[in-house]
Amino acid sequence: MTDPRGVCAKRAEALVPGVPYVRGWSAAKQGADALAGQLQALGLDADFPGLRADVNINGDGIVCLGAVRPEAVQLLVRLLETGLTAEMALESNRTEAA
């Protein structure tokens, strides 16, 4: 199954001429590196040992998380929720001040 953006398309194992694999992989590498930096800052880098950049058959970059313990994912979810809550509160305060 492939979504409209091709994210779920198969990994590129046999390269086809004319498909921008390097551009897609480079974008995925930037995303994976950014996530790795944040995970390291939170002390969660050891919980995501399979984090890596890849590319699919359409040349779209994909970030693979690999096998992750459920507890690590639950902690990541709580951190995302906390961040979003803080961001929404800050935006609300800005709107009220304007």
N, C-alpha and C positions, 0 to 999 in steps of 0.2 A: 504494500500500500504506500502511495506517495501523496503527500499533501500538496496544495497548490504551489508551495515554494520549493518542492523537491527535497525537503529535509529528510524525509524517510526513504529516499531513494538509496539503492545499494551503494556501498563503498566503491570507489574507483580502483579496481584491481587491474584491469586492462585498459590502458590509456588510448583515447581516440584523438587523432589529429584535429586541431581547431577548437578543442574544448579548453577553456582557461583554468586548468587545474591549479596552476601556481598562484594565481590571483585568489582563488577560493581558499586554498590552503593557507595563504598568507593572512587572510582575514580571520580564519579559524585560529591560527597561531596567535594572533594578537588577542583574540577573545580568551583563548585558553591561558595565555600568559597573564592577562589581567585577572582572571578568576584565580589562578594559582597564587598570585601575589596577595589577593584578599584572603584566600584560605590560609596562607602562611601567616599573615598578620593575626588571624583568629586562632592559630594553632590547630587548624583542621587539615593541613596539607597531607599529613600521614593517612588521613581517612579517605583521600582521593588519589590513590597511587596510579590509577589508570587514566587520569586526566591527560588528554592529548588532542592535538589538532588532526583533522583528517579532511578528506574531500569526497564528495559523492560522484556518481557517474555523470552528472550534469555540470560538474565543476564548481558546485556550491560548497563552500566551507562548512564543516560541521565540527562541533566540539564534543568529544566523547568523554563521558565521566567515568566509564568503566564500572566495575562492581563496587558498590558503596554500601557500608553497613546502614541498616535502617535508622539507628540512633544518630548517625552523622547527618543523614538526610533530615531527620526531625529537628536537629539543632540548626541546620542551615535554614529550614523553613521558619523557625522561630526568629532567627536573626533577620531574615528578609521581612517578616511581619513587623518586627520592631523598627526596622529602618523605614518601611513604608508608613507606619503609624507616625513616626517622628517627622517624616517629610510632609505628610498630610497636615499635621498640626502646625508646622512652620508655614505652609502655604495658607492655611486658614488664618493664622495670625497676620500674615501679610495682607490678605484680603480685607480683614477687619480694620487694619491700620490705614488702608487707602481710602 
